């Protein structure tokens, strides 16, 4: 979700990424020549890691924002810092900006609100054995379930948006009915240089550029840090905090502001960051956090987008992990927020929605990503093996604003494409007031010959984070599993939908539901097939897994639900030794694929 930081900062230096672990700045970035070195002990309002416990006090469990004084007392500690005079000066300027020029006056960027309850960060957790408290873990879950999400390394003193946090992976390793949990930061270049320095260096994008004065001040400090050798943007400035993908026999942590970071799971369940991956120099700057992997061909289809033409670039990676040529899409004439897309057996489908990149809005005090209610949304369809954009077709779809896509397929011998996705009805609240977002799950049908577009809702509930059986990607599926927003971004339960019900009389498609209970919230569900290599198995023959947190007790669990059950019956539950904060997207990697890493 950290989609814009590369666009703002990477122009300071050309891209030069590697597949190895990013070097420590103390070895690769020598301090500027200066006779002045300051060694001091500072009182920090934000430690290098934030200590949390499984059970919390009633004050911490309160849904009210943490009072500023309590917040400072809770996290204040002495940290010995060895820093140069330029670092001291730039940190002082940062403090001035955060306190006087651009303090966090809006709830959407006030860390007291954004990081309250289970959104607050946790420490890294080495592999720790877990208790299976309910049922037994099915053998098809032998492997690991990873969940990615933001977990800021330092408690912010200035504006902070949920999308800005450092990426942390929470992996539950399952083997022969036993489970082990591990939580580790993705060791990005940004994370490493800031940990080594002892303070934040790269500014937050979604919360750090509000108004002309604040934007100019932060960019000036950032440019000064670069010139002083504190960081090198050519090594990447993303957080890898959004999702994961497995293709080309590699597992990647993804954030669309940067290149992927390859990760692996050690035999003991520990998470290891291997490094930033540029596909032998063929991937430039960034890629989507939502590549689509064809379950038959094993190819990965992906894209990148940005505020400068071409605003969209499409590409694919073959089964062997070799990136193919870029297809720039110049027919997209304005910078749009393209978080996700869909594929069929022959096409890739992109949505140019009303949410876009708006430098003018940013300079006026708003977010660099904002909604344009006057814009007419479009859906673009391009052959997925196109050599250029000459075969790209665009179709106007007024009021269409999908951030996530669930699936797509072809009908009528390829003359028609169908896409399933949540459509955000309150697009103006996407970044500023996410609790007001309502997404209607819709089916969109496009006749490629006549240009006729039709839409109808599959459910009126507030649903997002939809998933399907991965074996049905790019072909017609029947079942979907979605998170229930209550309100977004919290997920109060999971529902199962049967889309064939809408083909008869447009009726509500929900056929099963599992609500987590008062004060309990989960994340994106994920479907794990009982027989992942059997394409003839029933589509819903498997399990739904998710982390669920109880805000009443401060405890988190890993739930396994029967996908065939009309109540999505819980067949197993694992008590976790440390809570798992609310996050974004997850992935289950089976044992045989873990062994390939």
C-alpha positions as CSV (number, residue, x, y, z in Angstrom):
1,X,0.0,0.0,0.0
2,X,3.0,2.2,0.2
3,X,2.6,3.0,-3.5
4,X,4.1,6.5,-4.0
5,X,7.4,6.7,-2.1
6,X,9.5,5.5,-5.0
7,X,8.0,8.2,-7.2
8,X,8.9,11.0,-4.8
9,X,12.3,10.0,-3.7
10,X,13.9,7.6,-6.3
11,X,14.7,10.5,-8.7
12,X,17.5,11.5,-6.4
13,X,19.6,8.7,-7.8
14,X,19.4,6.1,-10.6
15,X,18.2,2.6,-9.8
16,X,20.9,0.1,-9.0
17,X,19.4,-2.9,-7.1
18,X,20.8,-6.3,-6.3
19,X,19.6,-9.6,-5.2
20,X,21.8,-9.7,-2.2
21,X,21.1,-8.4,1.3
22,X,21.3,-4.6,1.3
23,X,24.7,-3.5,2.7
24,X,24.9,-1.8,6.0
25,X,25.1,2.0,5.5
26,X,28.1,2.1,7.9
27,X,30.1,0.0,5.4
28,X,28.7,1.3,2.1
29,X,27.9,4.9,3.0
30,X,30.9,6.5,4.8
31,X,30.1,9.6,6.9
32,X,30.7,12.9,5.3
33,X,34.1,14.4,6.1
34,X,33.7,16.5,9.2
35,X,35.8,17.1,12.3
36,X,32.7,17.3,14.4
37,X,31.4,14.0,15.8
38,X,28.8,14.0,18.6
39,X,28.4,11.0,20.9
40,X,25.4,11.5,23.1
41,X,22.7,9.7,25.1
42,X,19.3,10.9,23.9
43,X,15.9,10.4,25.5
44,X,13.8,8.9,22.7
45,X,10.1,9.0,22.4
46,X,10.3,6.0,20.1
47,X,12.5,3.0,20.8
48,X,14.0,0.8,18.2
49,X,11.3,-1.8,19.0
50,X,8.1,-1.5,20.8
51,X,7.5,-3.8,23.7
52,X,4.0,-5.4,23.9
53,X,2.6,-8.3,25.8
54,X,0.0,-10.8,25.0
55,X,-2.3,-9.6,27.8
56,X,-2.8,-5.9,28.1
57,X,-4.2,-3.5,30.8
58,X,-7.7,-2.2,30.6
59,X,-6.3,1.2,29.7
60,X,-4.5,-0.2,26.6
61,X,-7.6,-2.2,25.6
62,X,-9.7,1.0,25.5
63,X,-10.8,2.0,22.0
64,X,-10.1,5.6,22.9
65,X,-6.8,7.1,21.6
66,X,-3.9,6.8,23.9
67,X,-3.3,10.2,25.7
68,X,-0.1,11.9,24.6
69,X,1.5,11.9,28.0
70,X,0.8,8.3,28.7
71,X,2.1,7.4,25.2
72,X,5.3,9.2,25.8
73,X,5.8,7.6,29.2
74,X,5.1,4.2,27.9
75,X,7.6,4.3,25.1
76,X,10.2,6.7,26.4
77,X,13.7,5.2,27.0
78,X,17.3,6.2,26.8
79,X,19.1,5.1,23.7
80,X,22.8,5.6,23.1
81,X,23.3,7.1,19.7
82,X,26.5,7.8,17.8
83,X,25.5,10.3,15.1
84,X,27.1,12.9,13.0
85,X,26.5,16.6,13.3
86,X,24.4,16.6,10.0
87,X,22.2,13.9,11.5
88,X,21.7,16.0,14.7
89,X,20.8,19.0,12.6
90,X,18.3,17.1,10.3
91,X,16.7,15.4,13.2
92,X,16.2,18.8,14.8
93,X,14.6,20.1,11.6
94,X,12.3,17.0,11.6
95,X,11.2,17.9,15.1
96,X,10.4,21.4,14.1
97,X,8.4,20.2,11.0
98,X,6.4,17.7,13.1
99,X,5.7,20.0,16.0
100,X,5.1,23.4,14.3
101,X,4.8,23.2,10.5
102,X,2.8,19.9,10.0
103,X,1.7,18.3,13.3
104,X,-0.7,15.3,13.1
105,X,-3.9,17.2,13.4
106,X,-6.1,14.8,11.4
107,X,-7.2,11.5,13.0
108,X,-6.2,9.7,9.8
109,X,-2.5,10.6,10.4
110,X,-2.5,11.0,14.2
111,X,-0.5,8.0,15.6
112,X,-2.5,8.1,18.8
113,X,-5.5,7.0,16.8
114,X,-3.8,5.1,13.9
115,X,-1.7,2.9,16.3
116,X,-4.4,2.3,19.0
117,X,-5.6,-1.1,20.0
118,X,-4.3,-4.0,17.9
119,X,-2.9,-1.6,15.2
120,X,0.0,-0.8,17.6
121,X,3.3,-2.4,16.7
122,X,4.9,-5.5,18.3
123,X,8.4,-6.8,18.7
124,X,10.0,-9.3,16.5
125,X,9.3,-12.9,17.8
126,X,11.7,-15.7,17.2
127,X,10.2,-19.1,16.3
128,X,8.0,-20.0,19.3
129,X,5.9,-23.1,19.8
130,X,2.2,-22.6,19.9
131,X,-0.6,-24.5,21.6
132,X,-3.3,-26.1,19.5
133,X,-6.3,-25.4,21.8
134,X,-9.2,-26.6,19.5
135,X,-9.3,-29.6,17.3
136,X,-6.3,-30.8,15.2
137,X,-4.5,-29.1,12.3
138,X,-5.3,-30.8,9.0
139,X,-2.3,-32.4,7.2
140,X,-2.9,-30.2,4.1
141,X,-1.8,-27.3,6.2
142,X,1.7,-28.7,6.5
143,X,3.7,-25.7,5.3
144,X,3.4,-22.1,6.4
145,X,0.8,-19.3,6.4
146,X,2.4,-15.8,6.1
147,X,0.7,-12.5,6.7
148,X,2.2,-9.2,5.8
149,X,1.4,-5.8,7.3
150,X,2.7,-2.5,8.6
151,X,4.6,-2.4,11.9
152,X,6.6,0.8,12.4
153,X,10.1,0.3,13.7
154,X,9.9,3.6,15.5
155,X,6.9,5.1,17.2
156,X,6.1,8.2,15.0
157,X,6.4,11.6,16.5
158,X,4.8,13.3,13.5
159,X,2.0,12.4,11.1
160,X,1.6,8.7,10.4
161,X,-0.8,6.8,8.1
162,X,-1.5,3.1,8.4
163,X,-0.1,2.4,5.0
164,X,3.4,3.9,6.0
165,X,4.6,1.3,8.5
166,X,7.6,-1.0,8.0
167,X,6.7,-4.5,6.7
168,X,6.5,-7.3,9.2
169,X,5.8,-10.9,8.3
170,X,3.9,-13.2,10.8
171,X,4.5,-16.8,9.8
172,X,2.9,-19.8,11.4
173,X,4.8,-22.9,10.5
174,X,2.7,-26.1,10.6
175,X,4.2,-29.6,10.6
176,X,2.5,-32.9,11.6
177,X,-0.1,-31.1,13.7
178,X,2.3,-28.8,15.5
179,X,2.6,-25.1,15.0
180,X,5.3,-22.5,15.5
181,X,4.9,-18.7,15.2
182,X,7.6,-16.3,14.0
183,X,7.3,-12.5,13.5
184,X,10.1,-10.7,11.7
185,X,10.6,-7.4,9.9
186,X,11.3,-7.6,6.2
187,X,14.9,-6.4,6.3
188,X,14.5,-3.8,3.6
189,X,17.1,-1.2,2.8
190,X,14.9,1.4,4.6
191,X,14.6,-0.8,7.7
192,X,18.3,-1.5,7.9
193,X,19.6,2.0,7.5
194,X,17.1,3.4,10.0
195,X,17.8,0.6,12.5
196,X,21.5,1.3,12.1
197,X,21.1,5.1,12.5
198,X,18.7,4.8,15.5
199,X,16.1,7.1,14.0
200,X,13.8,7.5,10.9
201,X,15.5,8.8,7.7
202,X,13.0,8.3,4.8
203,X,9.8,10.3,5.2
204,X,6.4,8.8,5.2
205,X,4.6,9.3,1.9
206,X,0.9,9.0,2.8
207,X,1.2,11.2,5.8
208,X,4.4,13.2,5.2
209,X,3.4,15.6,2.4
210,X,0.5,17.7,3.5
211,X,0.6,21.2,2.0
212,X,3.2,23.1,0.1
213,X,5.2,24.3,3.2
214,X,5.4,20.8,4.8
215,X,6.2,19.1,1.5
216,X,8.9,21.5,0.7
217,X,10.4,21.3,4.2
218,X,10.4,17.5,4.3
219,X,11.8,17.2,0.8
220,X,14.6,19.7,1.7
221,X,15.5,17.6,4.8
222,X,15.4,14.4,2.7
223,X,17.6,15.9,0.0
224,X,20.0,17.0,2.8
225,X,20.1,13.5,4.2
226,X,20.9,12.2,0.8
227,X,23.7,14.7,0.2
228,X,25.1,14.0,3.7
229,X,25.3,10.3,2.8
230,X,22.7,9.1,5.2
231,X,20.9,7.1,2.6
232,X,21.0,6.1,-1.1
233,X,17.6,6.0,-2.8
234,X,19.0,3.7,-5.6
235,X,18.9,0.9,-3.0
236,X,15.2,1.3,-2.6
237,X,13.0,3.2,-0.2
238,X,10.0,0.9,0.1
239,X,8.6,-0.9,3.2
240,X,7.5,-4.3,1.6
241,X,4.5,-4.1,3.9
242,X,1.6,-5.2,1.7
243,X,1.5,-8.8,0.5
244,X,3.4,-11.9,-0.5
245,X,3.7,-14.0,-3.7
246,X,5.3,-17.3,-4.7
247,X,6.5,-17.7,-8.3
248,X,9.6,-18.9,-10.1
249,X,10.3,-21.0,-7.0
250,X,10.9,-17.8,-4.9
251,X,8.9,-16.2,-2.2
252,X,8.6,-12.4,-2.2
253,X,7.5,-9.8,0.3
254,X,5.9,-7.0,-1.7
255,X,5.1,-3.3,-1.5
256,X,4.3,-1.5,-4.7
257,X,6.7,1.4,-4.0
258,X,9.8,-0.8,-4.5
259,X,11.2,-4.0,-6.0
260,X,10.2,-7.3,-4.4
261,X,12.2,-8.7,-1.4
262,X,13.0,-12.4,-1.5
263,X,12.4,-14.2,1.8
264,X,12.6,-17.8,3.0
265,X,11.7,-19.8,6.0
266,X,14.5,-21.6,7.9
267,X,13.9,-25.2,9.0
268,X,13.2,-24.0,12.5
269,X,10.5,-21.6,11.3
270,X,12.5,-18.4,11.3
271,X,11.9,-15.8,8.6
272,X,15.0,-14.8,6.6
273,X,15.2,-11.8,4.2
274,X,17.4,-12.7,1.3
275,X,17.4,-9.3,-0.3
276,X,16.0,-7.0,-3.0
277,X,15.3,-8.7,-6.3
278,X,15.5,-7.0,-9.7
279,X,15.3,-10.1,-12.0
280,X,18.8,-9.7,-13.4
281,X,18.4,-5.9,-13.8
282,X,15.2,-6.2,-15.9
283,X,12.8,-4.9,-13.3
284,X,12.8,-1.1,-12.9
285,X,12.0,0.7,-9.7
286,X,8.8,-1.1,-8.6
287,X,6.0,-3.6,-9.2
288,X,2.5,-4.3,-8.0
289,X,1.9,-6.0,-4.6
290,X,-0.7,-8.1,-6.3
291,X,0.8,-10.2,-9.2
292,X,-1.4,-12.9,-10.6
293,X,0.0,-16.4,-10.9
294,X,-1.6,-18.7,-13.4
295,X,-2.0,-22.1,-11.7
296,X,-1.5,-24.0,-14.9
297,X,1.3,-22.1,-16.7
298,X,3.0,-21.0,-13.4
299,X,3.6,-17.5,-15.0
300,X,3.3,-14.4,-12.9
301,X,1.6,-11.4,-14.5
302,X,2.3,-8.0,-13.0
303,X,2.6,-4.2,-13.6
304,X,3.9,-1.0,-12.1
305,X,2.4,2.4,-12.1
306,X,3.4,5.9,-11.2
307,X,2.8,9.7,-11.5
308,X,4.8,10.1,-14.8
309,X,4.1,8.6,-18.3
310,X,3.7,5.8,-18.9
311,X,1.4,5.8,-16.0
312,X,1.0,2.0,-16.4
313,X,3.5,-0.7,-17.5
314,X,2.4,-4.3,-17.9
315,X,4.8,-7.3,-17.9
316,X,5.0,-11.0,-17.0
317,X,7.5,-13.4,-15.4
318,X,7.8,-16.9,-16.9
319,X,7.7,-20.2,-15.0
320,X,11.5,-20.1,-14.5
321,X,11.3,-16.7,-12.9
322,X,12.7,-14.7,-15.9
323,X,11.1,-11.3,-16.4
324,X,9.8,-10.6,-19.9
325,X,9.7,-7.3,-21.8
326,X,7.7,-4.3,-20.5
327,X,4.5,-3.2,-22.3
328,X,4.1,0.5,-21.6
329,X,0.4,1.6,-21.7
330,X,0.4,5.2,-22.9
331,X,-3.4,5.1,-23.5
332,X,-3.8,5.7,-19.8
333,X,-3.6,9.4,-19.9
334,X,-3.6,10.3,-16.2
335,X,-2.0,8.8,-13.1
336,X,-4.5,6.5,-11.5
337,X,-4.2,4.5,-8.2
338,X,-3.8,0.9,-9.6
339,X,-3.4,-1.3,-6.6
340,X,-4.7,-4.5,-8.2
341,X,-5.8,-6.1,-11.5
342,X,-7.2,-9.4,-12.9
343,X,-6.3,-11.9,-15.5
344,X,-8.2,-14.4,-17.7
345,X,-6.6,-17.2,-19.8
346,X,-6.0,-14.6,-22.6
347,X,-6.4,-11.1,-21.1
348,X,-5.2,-8.8,-18.4
349,X,-7.8,-6.3,-17.0
350,X,-7.0,-3.0,-15.5
351,X,-9.3,-0.4,-13.8
352,X,-8.6,3.3,-14.1
353,X,-10.6,4.5,-11.1
354,X,-11.5,7.8,-9.6
355,X,-8.7,7.6,-7.1
356,X,-5.5,9.1,-8.6
357,X,-2.2,10.7,-7.8
358,X,-2.7,14.4,-7.3
359,X,0.3,16.6,-6.7
360,X,-1.8,19.7,-6.6
361,X,-4.1,18.2,-3.9
362,X,-1.0,17.4,-1.9
363,X,0.4,20.9,-2.2
364,X,-3.0,22.2,-1.1
365,X,-2.8,20.3,2.2
366,X,-4.3,17.0,1.1
367,X,-3.0,13.5,0.4
368,X,-0.8,12.7,-2.6
369,X,-3.5,10.2,-3.4
370,X,-7.1,11.5,-3.6
371,X,-10.5,11.0,-5.3
372,X,-11.8,12.9,-8.3
373,X,-15.6,12.6,-8.3
374,X,-15.9,14.1,-11.7
375,X,-13.7,11.5,-13.4
376,X,-15.4,8.7,-15.4
377,X,-13.8,5.4,-14.5
378,X,-12.6,3.0,-17.3
379,X,-11.7,-0.6,-17.6
380,X,-8.9,-1.6,-20.0
381,X,-8.5,-5.1,-21.5
382,X,-5.2,-6.2,-23.1
383,X,-4.1,-9.6,-24.4
384,X,-1.8,-11.0,-21.7
385,X,0.8,-11.9,-24.3
386,X,0.6,-8.6,-26.2
387,X,3.8,-7.2,-27.7
388,X,2.6,-3.6,-27.3
389,X,-0.5,-1.7,-26.3
390,X,-2.1,-1.6,-29.8
391,X,-4.7,-4.2,-28.8
392,X,-5.6,-2.5,-25.6
393,X,-9.3,-1.7,-25.4
394,X,-10.9,0.8,-22.9
395,X,-14.5,0.7,-21.7
396,X,-16.2,3.5,-19.7
397,X,-17.7,2.2,-16.5
398,X,-19.1,5.2,-14.5
399,X,-18.9,4.9,-10.7
400,X,-16.5,1.9,-10.8
401,X,-13.8,2.0,-8.1
402,X,-12.3,-1.3,-7.3
403,X,-9.1,-1.3,-5.3
404,X,-8.9,-5.2,-5.0
405,X,-9.8,-7.7,-7.7
406,X,-11.0,-11.2,-6.9
407,X,-11.1,-13.1,-10.2
408,X,-11.9,-12.9,-13.9
409,X,-12.6,-15.3,-16.8
410,X,-13.9,-15.4,-20.4
411,X,-17.2,-16.4,-21.9
412,X,-18.8,-16.6,-25.4
413,X,-15.6,-18.1,-26.9
414,X,-13.6,-15.2,-25.6
415,X,-15.9,-12.4,-26.8
416,X,-16.9,-11.6,-23.2
417,X,-14.8,-11.0,-20.1
418,X,-16.3,-11.2,-16.6
419,X,-14.6,-9.7,-13.5
420,X,-15.5,-10.0,-9.8
421,X,-14.4,-7.3,-7.5
422,X,-15.6,-5.1,-4.6
423,X,-16.6,-1.6,-5.7
424,X,-16.0,1.2,-3.2
425,X,-19.2,3.2,-3.0
426,X,-17.7,5.9,-0.8
427,X,-14.5,6.5,-2.7
428,X,-13.8,9.9,-1.1
429,X,-13.1,8.2,2.2
430,X,-10.6,5.7,0.9
431,X,-7.5,7.2,2.7
432,X,-8.9,9.8,5.1
433,X,-11.8,8.0,6.9
434,X,-11.5,4.3,6.1
435,X,-14.2,3.5,8.7
436,X,-16.8,5.1,6.4
437,X,-15.8,2.9,3.4
438,X,-18.5,0.6,2.1
439,X,-17.7,-1.8,-0.7
440,X,-20.3,-3.6,-2.8
441,X,-19.2,-6.9,-4.3
442,X,-20.0,-6.7,-8.0
443,X,-19.9,-8.8,-11.2
444,X,-18.8,-6.8,-14.2
445,X,-19.4,-8.2,-17.7
446,X,-17.8,-6.6,-20.8
447,X,-18.6,-7.6,-24.4
448,X,-15.3,-7.0,-26.2
449,X,-17.0,-6.8,-29.6
450,X,-20.0,-4.5,-28.9
451,X,-18.5,-2.6,-26.0
452,X,-21.5,-3.3,-23.9
453,X,-20.8,-3.2,-20.1
454,X,-23.2,-4.5,-17.5
455,X,-22.8,-4.7,-13.7
456,X,-24.8,-6.2,-10.8
457,X,-24.1,-6.6,-7.1
458,X,-23.6,-10.0,-5.6
459,X,-24.0,-8.8,-2.0
460,X,-25.1,-5.7,-0.2
461,X,-22.8,-6.3,2.8
462,X,-19.6,-4.3,3.3
463,X,-17.1,-6.9,1.9
464,X,-13.5,-6.8,0.8
465,X,-10.3,-8.9,0.9
466,X,-12.0,-11.5,-1.2
467,X,-10.2,-14.8,-2.1
468,X,-10.9,-17.9,-4.1
469,X,-9.4,-21.4,-4.5
470,X,-6.1,-20.5,-6.2
471,X,-6.7,-23.3,-8.7
472,X,-9.5,-21.3,-10.2
473,X,-7.6,-18.1,-10.9
474,X,-8.3,-16.9,-14.5
475,X,-11.2,-19.4,-15.0
476,X,-14.8,-19.3,-13.9
477,X,-15.2,-19.9,-10.2
478,X,-18.3,-20.5,-8.1
479,X,-17.3,-19.7,-4.6
480,X,-15.6,-16.7,-2.9
481,X,-14.7,-15.9,0.7
482,X,-14.6,-12.3,1.8
483,X,-13.9,-10.3,5.0
484,X,-16.8,-8.4,6.6
485,X,-15.8,-4.7,7.2
486,X,-17.1,-3.6,10.7
487,X,-15.9,-1.0,10.0
488,X,-13.0,-1.1,7.6
489,X,-10.1,-1.8,8.0
490,X,-11.3,-4.2,10.8
491,X,-12.7,-7.5,9.7
492,X,-15.4,-8.9,12.0
493,X,-16.0,-12.1,10.2
494,X,-15.8,-14.2,7.0
495,X,-18.6,-15.0,4.5
496,X,-18.8,-17.5,1.7
497,X,-20.6,-16.5,-1.5
498,X,-22.0,-18.7,-4.3
499,X,-22.1,-16.5,-7.4
500,X,-24.4,-18.9,-9.3
501,X,-27.3,-17.6,-7.2
502,X,-27.0,-14.3,-8.9
503,X,-27.4,-15.9,-12.4
504,X,-31.0,-16.8,-11.7
505,X,-32.7,-13.8,-10.0
506,X,-29.9,-11.5,-8.8
507,X,-30.4,-12.6,-5.2
508,X,-28.0,-12.2,-2.3
509,X,-25.1,-14.7,-2.8
510,X,-24.0,-15.2,0.8
511,X,-24.4,-18.9,1.7
512,X,-22.2,-19.3,4.8
513,X,-20.9,-17.0,7.5
514,X,-18.6,-17.0,10.5
515,X,-18.6,-14.0,12.7
516,X,-15.7,-13.7,15.2
517,X,-17.7,-12.3,18.1
518,X,-17.8,-9.0,20.1
519,X,-14.5,-7.3,20.2
520,X,-12.9,-9.9,17.9
521,X,-11.5,-9.0,14.5
522,X,-9.5,-10.9,11.9
523,X,-7.8,-10.1,8.6
524,X,-8.0,-11.3,5.0
525,X,-9.2,-14.9,4.8
526,X,-7.1,-17.4,2.7
527,X,-8.3,-20.6,1.1
528,X,-6.2,-23.7,1.4
529,X,-7.3,-26.7,-0.7
530,X,-7.3,-30.2,0.8
531,X,-5.8,-31.5,-2.4
532,X,-4.0,-28.5,-4.0
533,X,-2.6,-30.5,-6.9
534,X,-6.0,-32.1,-7.8
535,X,-7.8,-29.7,-10.2
536,X,-10.8,-32.1,-10.3
537,X,-11.5,-31.7,-6.6
538,X,-14.5,-29.8,-5.4
539,X,-13.9,-26.1,-5.6
540,X,-14.7,-25.5,-1.9
541,X,-13.1,-28.7,-0.6
542,X,-10.6,-27.0,1.8
543,X,-10.1,-24.7,4.7
544,X,-10.3,-20.9,5.4
545,X,-7.5,-19.6,7.6
546,X,-6.9,-16.3,9.3
547,X,-5.4,-14.6,12.3
548,X,-8.0,-13.3,14.7
549,X,-7.5,-10.9,17.6
550,X,-9.6,-10.5,20.7
551,X,-9.5,-6.9,21.9
552,X,-11.2,-7.9,25.2
553,X,-8.3,-10.1,26.3
554,X,-5.4,-8.9,24.1
555,X,-4.9,-12.4,22.7
556,X,-4.6,-13.6,19.1
557,X,-5.4,-16.9,17.6
558,X,-4.9,-18.7,14.3
559,X,-8.3,-20.1,13.1
560,X,-8.9,-22.9,10.6
561,X,-12.5,-23.0,9.2
562,X,-14.2,-25.7,7.1
563,X,-14.9,-24.0,3.8
564,X,-17.7,-26.5,3.0
565,X,-19.6,-25.9,6.3
566,X,-22.7,-23.7,6.2
567,X,-21.3,-22.0,9.4
568,X,-17.6,-22.2,8.3
569,X,-17.1,-24.4,11.3
570,X,-13.9,-23.9,13.3
571,X,-12.0,-27.2,13.0
572,X,-8.8,-26.0,14.7
573,X,-7.6,-23.0,16.7
574,X,-4.0,-22.2,17.7
575,X,-3.2,-19.9,20.6
576,X,-0.5,-17.5,19.6
577,X,2.4,-16.5,22.0
578,X,2.2,-12.9,20.9
579,X,-0.6,-10.9,19.4
580,X,-0.6,-10.4,15.6
581,X,-1.5,-6.7,14.7
582,X,-4.1,-6.1,12.0
583,X,-2.5,-6.1,8.6
584,X,-3.0,-6.5,4.9
585,X,-2.6,-9.7,2.8
586,X,-1.4,-13.2,3.4
587,X,-0.3,-16.4,1.6
588,X,-0.2,-20.1,2.4
589,X,2.9,-21.9,1.1
590,X,2.8,-25.7,1.1
591,X,5.6,-27.8,2.4
592,X,6.9,-28.8,-1.0
593,X,7.2,-25.2,-2.1
594,X,9.0,-24.2,1.1
595,X,11.6,-26.8,0.3
596,X,12.3,-25.1,-3.0
597,X,13.3,-21.8,-1.3
